[in-house]
Amino acid sequence: MFGKPQKALHLHLEEEKKNPKHIGCTYAVMEKYDGWFMYNDCINGEWGGIRSKTGRTLPSMKLYNDKFNEIDFPTVNIRLVFEAVIPDESGPRGYMEFKDCNGLFNQQQRALNNVILKVHDVIVEGRNLTFEQRYAILGKLFARWAYNEVDEWLHKVSVLDKTHYQHDWFSIYNDIVADGGEGVILKRSEGKYEPNKRNFNLMKIKCELTLDLIVVGLVEGEGKYAGTLGNLVVKSKDGTLNNVSGMTDAQRMEWWINPDSIKGKIVEVKAMKKLKDGKLREGRFKAVRHDKTEKDID
């Protein structure tokens, strides 16, 4: 009825096109969570049960199927689209990493009871709505459900900004990633929902590439980071140098005061992509790899 889920296109792939269509378009900027994509269809007043991106039912989500049946049914047929995450105080942004929660969501024998569903879209049968219209409907649904304490397990993902300025998209992205987050989703305000399509109406900014590189230098920061570490200079196996950010304030101060505590160390770096000249797009420091030496660098 609703088709396969719409797919998110990497922003850098849209930028590489001869005539990129996203330029000048207004996008709602939302946090991208490092969880499982799921959805639940409500047809003729009956929730069909939580399913994965492939349409597979998930026994691990049985308790949440029950919770859906306790709230008001929408008066029209809808698909609710969300990311499922598991709270973890020690994890990035307070949630368990995907590599750890993956097996829990996929299990067949035990129902989970500590999941939060991050709802970011709603599709209405028979109505070719823009994202702005769909998000307004989502707000009305949550207003109806508020009495049922859905805030304990069902969250509406916030729109952090609505803008056509790419600089603002990356500013939000950098803040989220610096705090350990996954990245951002860009939904074109006037974009329609297109099942199984991947185009400029729905894009994501996130790091896909992971490399182990050696630290060869430090660069002083600017603005709020003046007088402390701004960037680490890292080198790859072919000798290409890159400046990367993403360190905590404590790391910036510690390594700026004592450069030898980080120079020569192998660090894990994530980036959107590697450019033709070997430079990294949006390179971010993730961790010191104490288990690796210079012979292991990429």
C-alpha positions in Angstrom: 0.0 0.0 0.0 2.7 2.5 1.0 5.5 0.8 -1.0 9.1 0.3 0.2 10.6 3.0 2.4 12.1 6.1 0.9 15.9 6.1 0.9 18.3 8.8 1.9 20.9 10.1 -0.5 24.4 11.2 0.7 24.7 14.9 0.2 28.1 14.5 -1.3 26.7 12.3 -4.1 24.1 14.9 -4.9 26.9 17.6 -5.0 28.9 15.5 -7.5 26.1 15.6 -10.1 26.4 17.8 -13.2 23.2 19.7 -12.2 22.6 19.2 -8.5 19.0 19.9 -7.7 19.3 20.7 -4.0 20.9 24.1 -4.4 18.6 26.9 -3.2 16.1 24.4 -1.8 14.9 24.7 1.8 15.4 21.7 4.0 14.3 20.7 7.5 17.4 19.6 9.4 16.9 16.7 11.8 19.3 14.6 13.9 20.1 11.2 12.4 20.1 8.6 15.1 22.3 5.5 15.0 19.4 3.1 15.4 17.3 0.7 13.4 14.9 2.0 10.8 11.4 0.8 11.5 7.8 1.6 10.6 4.3 0.7 11.6 1.2 0.9 9.4 -2.2 1.7 10.7 -4.8 0.4 8.2 -8.6 0.7 8.8 -8.1 1.4 12.5 -5.7 -1.4 13.2 -1.9 -1.2 13.7 -0.1 -3.8 11.6 2.9 -4.3 13.9 6.4 -2.8 13.8 8.5 -3.9 10.9 12.1 -3.4 9.7 13.1 -1.6 6.5 12.7 -4.9 4.6 9.2 -5.4 5.8 10.1 -8.1 8.3 8.2 -8.4 11.5 10.3 -8.0 14.7 9.6 -10.3 17.6 11.9 -8.2 19.8 9.4 -5.3 19.5 6.3 -7.2 20.7 5.9 -5.0 23.8 5.8 -1.9 21.6 3.2 -3.4 19.3 1.1 -3.7 22.5 1.8 -0.1 23.3 0.7 1.1 19.9 -2.6 -0.7 20.4 -3.2 1.3 23.6 -3.2 4.7 21.9 -5.9 6.3 19.7 -6.0 5.0 16.1 -5.7 7.6 13.4 -8.8 8.3 11.4 -7.0 7.7 8.1 -4.6 5.1 7.0 -1.0 6.0 7.8 2.6 4.8 8.0 4.6 6.0 11.0 8.3 6.0 10.2 10.9 6.0 13.0 14.4 5.0 14.2 14.5 2.7 17.2 17.2 3.4 19.8 18.2 1.9 23.1 19.2 4.3 26.0 22.7 3.9 27.3 24.3 6.6 29.4 27.8 5.5 28.4 27.0 5.6 24.7 27.2 8.5 22.2 24.4 11.0 22.7 23.1 8.7 25.5 22.2 5.8 23.2 23.7 2.4 22.5 25.8 2.2 19.4 24.2 0.4 16.4 26.8 -2.4 16.4 25.7 -3.2 20.0 21.9 -2.9 19.6 21.8 -4.6 16.2 21.8 -8.1 17.7 19.2 -7.1 20.3 16.7 -5.8 17.7 17.3 -8.9 15.6 16.7 -11.5 18.3 13.7 -13.8 18.0 13.2 -15.1 21.6 13.2 -12.0 23.9 11.0 -8.9 23.7 12.8 -5.7 24.5 11.4 -3.2 27.1 13.9 -0.3 27.0 13.5 1.1 23.5 12.7 4.6 22.3 11.1 5.2 18.9 12.3 8.4 17.3 9.5 9.3 14.8 10.5 11.5 11.9 7.8 11.1 9.3 4.2 10.0 8.7 2.8 9.0 5.3 -0.9 9.4 4.7 -2.6 7.0 2.2 -3.9 8.7 -0.9 -2.4 12.1 -0.1 0.7 13.4 -2.0 1.9 15.7 0.8 5.1 17.7 1.2 7.3 17.0 4.2 6.2 20.3 5.8 2.5 19.1 5.6 3.4 15.6 6.9 5.4 17.0 9.8 2.4 19.2 10.8 0.2 16.1 10.8 2.8 14.3 12.9 2.5 17.1 15.4 -1.3 16.7 15.6 -1.0 13.0 16.2 1.4 13.5 19.1 -0.9 16.1 20.6 -3.7 13.5 20.5 -1.4 10.9 22.1 0.1 13.1 24.8 -2.3 11.9 27.5 -1.0 8.3 27.1 2.5 9.1 28.3 3.9 8.2 24.9 6.8 10.5 25.7 8.3 7.6 27.6 8.8 5.5 24.5 7.6 7.5 21.4 9.4 10.7 20.5 8.8 13.2 17.7 12.2 14.1 16.2 12.7 17.9 16.3 13.4 20.0 13.3 16.6 21.8 14.4 16.5 24.3 11.6 14.7 25.0 8.3 17.0 26.7 5.8 18.6 26.6 2.4 22.0 27.6 3.6 24.4 24.7 3.4 26.7 26.3 5.9 23.9 26.0 8.5 23.4 22.3 7.7 27.1 21.6 8.4 27.1 23.8 11.5 24.4 21.6 13.0 26.1 18.4 11.7 29.4 19.4 13.3 27.8 20.1 16.7 26.0 16.7 16.7 29.1 14.8 15.6 31.3 16.6 18.1 29.0 15.3 20.8 29.3 11.8 19.5 26.2 11.8 17.3 25.7 10.1 13.9 24.9 13.1 11.7 21.9 14.9 10.2 19.0 14.1 7.9 17.8 16.8 5.4 14.2 16.7 4.3 13.2 19.1 1.6 10.3 21.2 2.9 8.4 20.9 -0.4 9.6 17.4 -1.1 7.1 14.6 -1.6 7.5 11.1 -0.2 8.8 8.8 -2.9 8.8 5.1 -2.0 12.0 3.2 -2.8 13.5 6.4 -4.4 16.9 8.0 -3.5 17.1 11.6 -4.5 17.6 15.2 -3.3 14.2 15.2 -1.4 15.8 13.2 1.3 19.5 13.5 2.0 21.9 12.7 4.9 25.2 14.1 6.1 27.2 11.5 8.0 30.7 9.9 8.0 30.9 6.7 6.1 34.7 6.2 5.8 36.8 5.0 8.7 40.6 5.2 8.6 43.5 4.7 11.0 46.0 7.5 10.6 49.1 8.7 12.5 49.2 12.1 14.2 52.1 14.2 13.0 51.2 17.7 14.2 48.9 20.0 16.0 47.2 23.3 14.9 46.1 26.0 17.3 42.4 26.7 17.3 40.5 29.9 16.6 37.6 31.6 18.3 36.5 29.6 21.3 39.4 27.2 20.8 42.1 30.0 20.7 45.0 29.1 23.0 44.2 25.4 22.8 44.1 22.6 20.1 42.1 23.3 17.0 43.0 20.4 14.7 45.2 17.3 14.7 47.4 16.9 11.6 47.2 13.3 10.6 49.1 11.4 7.9 48.0 8.4 5.7 50.2 5.7 4.3 50.7 7.6 1.1 51.8 10.7 2.9 48.7 12.8 2.5 48.1 15.2 5.4 44.7 16.1 6.7 43.5 18.4 9.5 40.8 16.8 11.6 38.7 18.1 14.5 36.1 16.4 16.8 38.2 16.2 20.0 36.6 16.9 23.4 37.5 20.1 25.2 39.5 18.0 27.7 41.5 16.3 25.0 42.1 19.7 23.3 43.6 21.2 26.4 45.6 18.1 27.4 47.2 17.5 24.1 47.9 21.2 23.5 49.7 21.5 26.8 51.6 18.2 26.2 51.8 17.5 22.4 54.0 14.5 22.9 51.1 12.7 24.5 49.3 12.5 21.1 52.0 13.0 18.4 53.0 9.7 16.9 49.8 8.0 18.1 47.5 6.2 15.7 44.0 7.6 15.7 40.7 6.5 14.2 39.3 9.1 11.9 35.9 9.1 10.2 35.0 11.1 7.1 32.3 11.5 4.6 34.6 10.5 1.7 38.1 10.7 0.4 38.6 13.2 -2.4 40.7 12.5 -5.6 43.7 14.3 -4.1 43.6 12.1 -1.0 42.1 14.8 1.2 39.2 13.9 3.5 35.8 15.5 3.4 34.7 16.4 6.9 37.4 14.4 8.7 36.6 13.8 12.4 38.7 12.3 15.2 36.9 9.4 16.9 39.4 7.6 19.1 43.1 6.8 19.9 43.9 3.3 18.7 46.3 2.1 21.3 46.2 -1.4 19.7 47.8 -0.2 16.4 51.2 1.0 15.2 52.4 3.0 12.2 52.6 -0.1 10.0 48.8 -0.4 10.5 47.8 3.0 9.1 45.6 3.4 6.0 
